[in-house]
């Protein structure tokens, strides 16, 4: 079941650097070069696969944008915020 807008705002505030828009949360990451960006994407892919919850990923040279929503639930769920938190740890 999707989270209420109020609950989604509370959850996104805990993440830092993630933006809430409609039924999606997203974050942009910038790396020194393309290779570092792709290493990060591959780490995110392994994490997402293990969680069986996959972000939309956009790569533009050294910039990566990740967007999360739970498509089969029709909006944001706690799964999105948990995965975002794990991704934050990867980015450190």
C-alpha positions in Angstrom: 0.0 0.0 0.0 1.4 3.4 -0.9 2.4 5.8 1.9 0.4 9.0 2.4 1.9 12.2 1.2 2.5 13.3 4.8 4.3 10.0 5.6 6.4 10.3 2.4 7.5 13.8 3.4 8.5 12.5 6.8 10.5 9.6 5.3 12.2 11.7 2.7 13.3 14.2 5.3 15.2 11.5 7.0 17.3 10.7 3.9 18.8 14.0 3.1 19.6 14.9 -0.6 16.6 13.0 -1.9 13.8 15.0 -3.6 10.1 14.0 -3.3 8.0 14.7 -6.5 4.6 13.2 -7.0 5.0 9.5 -6.3 8.8 9.3 -6.8 11.9 10.1 -4.8 15.1 10.9 -6.6 18.7 11.9 -6.0 21.6 13.0 -8.2 25.1 11.9 -7.7 28.3 13.4 -9.3 31.5 11.5 -9.6 35.0 12.5 -10.8 34.6 10.6 -14.1 32.5 8.1 -16.1 34.3 5.0 -14.7 33.5 6.0 -11.1 29.9 6.7 -12.0 29.5 3.3 -13.6 31.1 1.6 -10.6 28.5 3.2 -8.4 25.7 2.2 -10.8 26.9 -1.4 -10.7 27.0 -1.4 -6.9 23.5 0.1 -6.8 22.4 -2.7 -9.3 23.7 -5.4 -7.0 22.0 -3.8 -4.0 18.7 -3.4 -5.9 18.7 -6.9 -7.2 19.2 -8.3 -3.7 16.3 -6.1 -2.5 14.2 -7.1 -5.5 13.4 -3.4 -5.9 14.9 -1.6 -8.8 15.4 2.2 -9.3 15.2 4.0 -12.6 18.8 5.0 -13.4 20.0 7.8 -15.7 23.7 8.2 -16.5 25.2 11.3 -18.1 29.0 10.8 -18.1 29.9 11.5 -14.5 26.4 12.2 -13.2 23.9 9.5 -12.0 20.3 10.2 -11.2 18.3 7.5 -9.3 14.5 7.5 -9.0 12.5 5.2 -6.9 8.8 4.3 -6.7 7.0 1.1 -6.2 5.3 0.7 -9.6 3.2 -2.4 -8.6 1.8 -0.5 -5.6 1.1 2.7 -7.5 3.3 5.0 -5.4 5.9 5.3 -2.8 6.2 2.5 -0.2 8.6 1.9 2.7 10.7 -0.2 0.2 11.6 2.9 -1.6 12.9 4.7 1.5 14.8 1.6 2.7 16.6 1.2 -0.6 17.3 5.0 -0.7 18.9 4.7 2.7 21.1 1.8 1.6 22.1 3.7 -1.5 23.1 6.7 0.7 25.5 4.4 2.5 27.1 3.3 -0.8 27.6 6.9 -1.8 29.8 7.7 1.3 
